[in-house]
Amino acid sequence: MNAHHDQDIEWDVLGVHQEREAGLQAPALAQTMDWLRDLLRTNGGGCTPVHRVLDIGSGPGVVTCLLAHTFPDAEVVAVDQSPGALERVRSRAVAQGIGGRVVTRLRKSPGEFGSPDSADLIWIRNGFHRIGDQEAALRSVAGCLRPGGLVAVAGSGLPPRFLPRDIGMGRPGLQARLDAAEEAFGDMRDQLPGSVRTVEDWPAMLARAGLIPSGTRSFFTDLPSPLGMSACEHLQMHLSRLHDQIGDRLEPEDRTTLECLTDSDTCTGILGRVALRSSSSKSFPTTRNGPAGTRLSRPASRIRYPAPCSSVAALLCGLGPPDSVVVKAKQADVLLRRCAGLPQPVQELPALCDEPTCLGSRPGPGEQFGRQ
């Protein structure tokens, strides 16, 4: 049995898992699509024309098809490293009657993750962490974003919470220990081909690719008790994959408990625990490729801002038309530094304009925000 055949078998399992997960998260995904559409609206109230969308790390194509329905005039390009995943994309698109607007592209290396055609919207799935050099891949992706276009990243969020502290067997607190072991498993990125160590701060990584932050939102999925069978089956598959990935990192007692939870034939298994409640969230940082002359001219990593200042400045980037976002962010950063008594970066930020900014009139020497 060759490696390609093994990968197809893996996708038969993983594809079902991701499709079921997307079904459970359908309300949150619908809200995410509405938000993206709002971000692309022009000041006149109409929607910025979206002619091409890239879905990077498409998986089985659930979001690919959602994007096609959300932007009915756009061609949606599903990009993935797995032939099995792309086959599922094509089948899903044809079944939904949008096969003519959904195309697939097989990409294996970070340098290939861009497209020869530019795009108005790029969706990046959180499977990006399986790429060794994430920043190289982001630069490749950013290079094919049209002026005014938007990048949205399905980043991290709150992991699924569904096990009570005491589940009636094994040592209490299993969920927390599973989370810790899974996080340690994620540290094995060093073993990926071409791995380059980087801090997974998505807004900063996207800024280093030359893009302008335009806001981050999180969307919550709450499945109340009693859970339906589809949710229980999803959690069973989730726990089974955890057992395969991190089982050897667990204490023997926890490994035994995990095996009992994934057993379909026992009353202690997850399929019989319909009284459970499941909740999770996903965060989506977004960035823009501004009109000519508004992209960041130097890497954000070279301007050493304290976290509170840079975070507020980044949030303010979403205020106002694209041609003013960089100026507003820089002005906000200067104001925040002045109020905090912090030094200003030398020759890296423009002088403040005389007009009041969106934070209000700039304070004079010794003044603080909030002082009347």
Secondary structure, DSSP 8 states (H G I E B T S, - for coil): --HHHHHHHHHHHHHHHHHHHHHHTHHHHHHHHHHHHHHTB-TTSSB----EEEEET-TTSHHHHHHHHHSTT-EEEEEES-HHHHHHHHHHHHHTT-TTTEEEEE--SGGGSS-SS-EEEEEE-GGGGGSS-HHHHHHHHHTTEEEEEEEEE-------B---S--SSSSS-HHHHHHHHHHHHHGGGGGSTT-------HHHHHHHTT-EEEEEEEEEEEE-SS--HHHHHHHHHHHHHHHHHHGGGS-HHHHHHHHHHH-TTSTTSGGG-TT--EEEEEEEEEEE--STT-S-SS-GGGS---HHHHHHHHHHTTSS-GGGHHHHHHHHHHHHHHHHT----TTSS----SS-BTTBS---TT--TT--
